[in-house]
């Protein structure tokens, strides 16, 4: 009997490895000593997927439903999902003294969304050193706040868990109301937001910052991410502050101006796939919810711990539209022309992402007894691997949970990864004549 060897391309292998890790995580979360109460298979799968995709949506309360072992499993899945399972595989290869071949480099390139193979192994090394260092430093600062409040054991553990969760943009918290109890706390606000902004800006940008030092010497990608992140965060903060200032359900209930500023800042930056919240999301005005939907869809940076279509994708599409309106042929950013391939890739990512989002919204509107805005918010939060919710997650039906699990999976790996895993590209052997069609 002959056995056919199935050859997988990097996109297909990445999906298989990611799926296996989620299933292993599900099994570990179903172990008797992982939970304090009965957790169904679908809930265990949902939690494992949410952790592995660094989303943060939860169907059961993390602190009360899982034991210390279960929470450590969740933290481990978050770390693997945030830094990339293929990055861990490469690290193990290097520790064992094995040679990193072209296939492994291709997998890392795919996992970290790099445009070339050059320097991917060095990027993995830098990624681990930087990530562990930042998480340990953040843990120290958080422990200064939480150890006096909770004691050494619990304070250090909470600092450890939330440091990993924040840096990897996961949004898992050990309080049922996330960080609402620390809405005006400067230490928690600064440390947590610093972690998920650094984690979400992208490892290539951080590497560029480390090596180039000067802004003008950095790559166009790094410049776009730094400037774009700063502008979007500041603008979003002022808009939320203005919209919610007198809302009795959010900022209006806070006594001091300082607390309102901290809360506005936190809610402005957290939709960039972080998932923590210090205000009741369901209590926000519709206009604020709409702004957060846009921010969640855009997401963080490429090769980061965050999700969404990515900020650079959004900026490429935006400037391409402006180029068309100005009647110019080439999209130019920072005195550099953007290739047509990059523009088409950006359009493909956004279009495929919108297709999955619309399909999920359609299904959930059939299966779930919830307002339309709550359904839309849940789906886009899952696609952007954000983890924010207006309260729908805990009441999802079985079908609803399956749909959200799938959307989280797509959101983490990226729409193009799925498309490339299914497609079989072939070079065109025939060139056909051009003909215009009417559009618009």
C-alpha positions in Angstrom: 0.0 0.0 0.0 1.4 3.4 -1.0 0.9 6.3 1.3 0.7 9.7 -0.3 2.7 12.4 1.4 0.8 15.6 1.8 2.9 18.6 1.1 1.8 21.8 2.7 2.7 25.3 1.8 3.8 27.7 4.6 0.3 29.2 5.0 -1.3 25.7 5.3 1.3 24.5 7.7 0.9 27.6 9.8 -2.9 27.0 10.0 -2.3 23.3 11.0 0.2 24.1 13.7 -2.0 26.9 15.1 -5.1 24.6 15.1 -3.2 21.8 16.9 -2.0 24.2 19.6 -5.6 25.4 20.2 -6.8 21.8 20.4 -4.1 20.9 22.9 -5.0 24.0 24.9 -8.6 22.9 24.9 -7.7 19.5 26.2 -5.6 21.0 29.0 -8.4 23.4 30.0 -10.7 20.4 30.3 -8.5 18.6 32.8 -10.2 18.2 36.2 -7.4 20.2 38.0 -7.7 23.1 35.4 -11.2 24.2 36.5 -13.1 25.0 39.6 -16.5 24.3 38.0 -17.9 22.4 35.1 -16.7 23.9 31.8 -18.1 22.5 28.5 -16.0 21.5 25.6 -17.2 24.5 23.5 -16.3 26.9 26.3 -12.9 25.3 26.7 -12.4 25.6 23.0 -13.6 29.2 23.0 -11.2 30.1 25.9 -8.2 28.3 24.2 -8.9 30.0 20.9 -9.3 33.4 22.6 -6.0 32.9 24.4 -4.1 31.6 21.4 -5.4 34.3 19.2 -4.7 36.9 22.0 -8.2 38.1 21.8 -9.5 38.2 25.3 -13.2 37.4 24.8 -14.4 35.1 27.6 -17.5 33.0 28.0 -16.7 32.0 31.6 -15.0 34.2 34.2 -11.3 33.5 34.1 -10.6 34.0 37.8 -13.5 32.0 39.2 -13.8 29.2 36.5 -10.2 28.2 36.3 -7.6 27.1 38.9 -4.1 28.4 39.1 -3.0 25.6 36.7 -5.8 26.6 34.2 -4.8 30.3 34.4 -1.1 29.3 33.7 -2.3 27.3 30.7 -4.1 30.4 29.4 -1.1 32.6 30.0 1.1 30.1 28.1 -1.3 30.1 25.2 -1.3 33.9 25.2 2.5 34.0 25.1 2.7 31.5 22.3 0.0 33.2 20.3 1.4 36.7 20.8 5.0 35.9 19.9 4.1 33.3 17.3 4.2 29.6 17.6 6.7 29.3 14.8 9.0 31.7 16.6 8.9 29.3 19.6 9.6 26.4 17.2 12.7 28.2 15.8 13.9 29.0 19.3 13.7 25.3 20.3 15.6 24.4 17.1 18.3 26.8 18.0 18.5 25.5 21.6 18.9 22.0 20.2 21.7 23.2 17.9 19.8 22.3 14.8 20.3 24.2 11.5 17.4 26.5 10.5 16.6 25.6 7.0 14.8 27.5 4.2 11.5 25.9 5.1 11.6 27.0 8.7 12.6 30.5 7.6 9.6 30.6 5.2 7.3 29.6 8.1 8.7 32.4 10.3 8.4 34.8 7.5 4.7 33.9 7.1 4.1 33.9 10.8 5.7 37.3 11.4 4.3 38.8 8.2 7.7 39.7 6.8 8.3 40.7 3.2 11.7 38.9 2.9 13.6 36.0 4.4 16.6 38.1 5.3 17.1 38.7 9.0 14.0 36.7 10.2 16.0 34.5 12.5 17.8 37.5 14.1 14.3 39.1 14.4 13.1 36.0 16.3 16.1 36.2 18.7 15.6 39.9 19.3 11.8 39.4 19.7 12.3 36.9 22.6 14.9 38.9 24.4 12.9 42.2 24.1 9.6 40.6 25.0 10.8 38.8 28.1 12.7 41.8 29.3 9.8 44.2 28.9 7.3 41.7 30.6 9.7 41.3 33.6 10.2 45.1 34.0 6.4 45.7 33.7 5.8 42.9 36.2 8.1 44.7 38.6 6.2 48.0 38.3 2.8 46.3 38.6 3.9 44.5 41.7 4.8 47.8 43.3 1.1 48.6 43.0 -0.4 45.2 43.7 1.8 43.5 46.3 0.9 46.1 49.0 -2.7 45.6 48.1 -2.8 41.8 47.7 0.2 40.4 49.5 3.4 38.9 47.9 2.1 35.7 46.4 -1.1 37.0 44.8 0.4 40.4 44.0 3.3 39.0 42.1 1.1 36.4 40.3 -1.4 39.1 39.2 1.5 41.3 38.0 2.9 38.3 36.1 -0.4 37.4 34.4 -1.4 40.9 33.4 2.1 41.7 32.2 1.9 38.8 29.7 -1.7 39.5 28.8 -1.1 43.2 28.2 2.1 42.9 26.2 0.6 40.3 23.9 -2.6 42.4 23.5 -4.7 39.6 24.9 -7.0 41.5 27.2 -7.5 38.6 29.7 -7.9 40.0 33.2 -8.4 38.3 36.5 -11.3 40.5 37.4 -14.7 40.1 35.9 -15.0 43.9 35.2 -11.5 44.0 33.7 -9.6 47.0 35.0 -12.6 49.2 35.9 -11.5 49.1 39.5 -8.4 51.0 38.5 -9.9 53.6 36.2 -8.0 56.5 37.7 -4.9 54.7 38.8 -1.9 56.3 37.0 0.5 53.3 37.6 -2.0 50.7 36.1 -3.0 53.0 33.3 0.6 53.8 32.3 2.1 50.4 32.6 -0.8 48.4 31.0 -1.2 50.8 28.0 2.6 51.0 27.5 2.7 47.3 27.3 0.0 46.8 24.7 1.1 49.9 22.6 4.6 48.5 22.5 3.4 45.0 21.7 1.0 46.3 19.1 3.4 48.6 17.2 5.2 45.6 15.7 8.5 43.9 16.3 10.0 45.2 13.0 9.4 48.7 14.2 11.0 48.1 17.6 14.0 46.5 15.9 14.3 49.5 13.6 14.1 51.8 16.6 16.8 49.9 18.4 19.2 49.8 15.5 18.6 53.1 13.6 18.0 55.3 16.6 17.2 58.4 14.4 13.6 58.7 13.0 14.8 59.9 9.6 16.9 56.8 9.1 14.0 54.4 9.8 12.1 52.5 7.1 8.9 53.9 5.7 6.9 51.2 7.5 8.3 52.2 10.9 7.7 55.9 10.2 4.1 55.1 9.2 3.5 53.0 12.3 5.0 55.5 14.8 3.3 58.6 13.4 0.0 56.8 12.6 -0.2 55.3 16.1 0.5 58.6 17.8 -2.0 60.5 15.7 -4.8 58.0 16.0 -4.4 57.5 19.7 -4.4 61.3 20.4 -7.4 62.0 18.1 -9.4 59.1 19.6 -8.7 60.2 23.1 -10.0 63.7 22.5 -13.1 62.4 20.7 -14.0 60.0 23.5 -13.4 62.7 26.1 -15.7 65.1 24.3 -18.4 62.5 23.6 -18.5 60.8 27.0 -17.8 63.8 29.3 -21.3 64.1 30.6 -22.4 60.5 30.1 -23.5 59.3 33.6 -22.7 55.7 32.6 -19.1 56.4 31.8 -17.0 59.6 32.3 -19.9 61.5 33.9 -19.8 59.2 36.9 -16.1 60.0 37.7 -15.4 62.7 40.2 -12.1 64.2 39.1 -10.9 65.6 35.8 -7.8 63.5 36.1 -9.9 60.3 36.3 -11.8 61.3 33.2 -8.6 62.0 31.2 -7.1 58.6 32.2 -10.4 56.8 31.3 -10.6 58.6 27.9 -7.0 57.8 27.2 -7.4 54.1 28.2 -10.5 53.6 26.1 -8.9 55.4 23.1 -5.9 53.1 22.9 -7.4 49.8 24.0 -9.5 49.2 20.8 -6.1 48.8 19.0 -6.6 45.1 19.9 -5.7 45.3 23.6 -9.0 44.2 25.0 -8.8 45.7 28.5 -11.4 48.3 29.6 -11.7 50.7 32.5 -15.2 51.9 31.6 -18.4 49.9 31.0 -18.4 49.4 27.2 -22.1 48.8 27.1 -22.6 52.3 28.7 -20.8 54.2 25.9 -22.8 56.4 23.5 -23.5 55.0 20.1 -21.1 57.5 18.5 -18.2 56.3 20.7 -19.1 52.7 19.9 -18.9 53.5 16.2 -15.5 55.1 16.7 -14.3 52.0 18.6 -15.6 49.7 15.8 -13.4 51.6 13.3 -10.4 51.4 15.6 -10.9 47.7 16.2 -11.2 47.0 12.5 -7.9 48.9 11.7 -6.1 47.2 14.6 -2.4 47.3 15.4 0.8 46.9 13.4 2.1 44.1 11.2 4.4 41.6 12.9 2.9 42.6 16.2 0.9 40.8 18.9 -2.2 42.7 17.7 -4.8 42.0 15.1 -7.1 43.9 12.7 -6.3 44.7 9.1 -3.3 46.6 10.4 -2.7 50.3 10.5 -0.3 50.3 7.6 -2.9 48.5 5.5 -5.5 51.2 6.3 -3.0 54.0 5.5 -2.0 52.5 2.2 -5.7 52.3 1.2 -6.4 55.8 2.4 -3.5 57.4 0.5 -4.3 55.3 -2.6 -7.8 56.8 -2.6 -6.3 60.3 -2.1 -3.9 59.6 -5.0 -6.9 58.7 -7.3 -8.9 61.8 -6.3 -5.8 64.0 -7.1 -5.6 62.3 -10.5 -2.1 61.0 -9.9 -0.8 57.6 -11.1 1.5 56.6 -8.2 0.7 56.4 -4.5 3.5 58.3 -2.7 4.3 58.2 1.1 7.3 59.9 2.6 8.9 60.5 -0.8 8.6 56.8 -1.6 6.3 55.2 -4.2 4.0 52.4 -3.0 4.0 49.5 -5.4 0.7 48.3 -7.0 1.3 44.9 -5.4 1.2 46.5 -1.9 -2.0 48.4 -2.7 -3.7 45.3 -4.1 -2.6 43.3 -1.1 -4.1 45.9 1.2 -7.4 45.9 -0.7 -7.5 42.1 -0.6 -6.9 42.0 3.2 -9.6 44.5 3.8 -12.1 43.0 1.4 -11.7 39.4 2.6 -11.8 40.6 6.2 -15.1 42.5 5.5 -16.5 39.4 3.8 -15.9 37.3 6.9 -17.2 40.0 9.2 -20.4 40.4 7.2 -21.0 36.7 7.0 -20.5 36.3 10.8 -22.8 39.3 11.6 -25.5 37.8 9.3 -25.3 34.4 11.1 -25.2 35.8 14.6 -28.2 38.0 13.9 -30.1 34.8 13.2 -28.8 32.7 16.1 -28.5 35.4 18.9 -31.2 37.3 20.7 -29.3 40.6 20.9 -29.4 44.1 19.5 -27.7 44.6 16.1 -25.0 46.9 17.5 -24.0 44.3 20.1 -23.6 41.7 17.4 -21.5 44.0 15.2 -19.3 45.0 18.1 -18.8 41.3 19.1 -17.8 40.2 15.6 -15.4 43.1 14.8 -13.9 42.7 18.3 -13.3 39.0 17.5 -11.9 39.7 14.0 -9.6 42.4 15.4 -8.6 40.0 18.2 -9.5 42.9 20.6 -11.5 41.2 23.3 -13.8 44.1 24.1 -17.5 43.2 24.5 -20.8 45.0 25.2 -21.9 41.9 27.2 -22.9 39.5 24.5 -20.0 36.9 24.8 -21.3 35.2 27.9 -24.8 34.6 26.4 -23.7 33.3 23.0 -25.4 30.2 21.7 -23.4 27.1 20.6 -23.5 28.2 17.0 -22.6 31.8 18.0 -19.6 30.5 19.9 -18.4 28.4 17.0 -18.8 31.4 14.6 -16.8 33.7 17.0 -14.1 31.1 17.4 -13.7 31.0 13.6 -13.6 34.7 13.3 -11.0 35.0 16.1 -8.9 32.4 14.2 -9.2 34.3 11.0 -8.4 37.6 12.7 -5.2 36.3 14.2 -3.8 34.4 11.2 -5.0 37.0 8.7 -7.5 36.8 5.9 -4.7 36.4 3.3 -3.1 33.5 5.1 -6.4 31.6 4.8 -6.8 32.7 1.2 -3.2 31.6 0.3 -3.8 28.2 2.0 -6.7 27.5 -0.3 -5.4 29.1 -3.5 -3.2 27.4 -6.0 -1.5 30.3 -7.9 -0.4 29.7 -11.4 1.5 32.0 -13.7 -0.6 33.3 -16.6 0.5 31.9 -19.9 -1.8 34.0 -21.9 -2.1 37.8 -21.9 -5.5 39.1 -22.9 -6.3 42.5 -24.4 -7.5 45.4 -22.1 -11.0 46.6 -22.1 -12.6 49.3 -19.9 -15.8 48.6 -17.9 -18.0 51.2 -16.2 -17.6 51.6 -12.5 -19.0 54.0 -9.9 
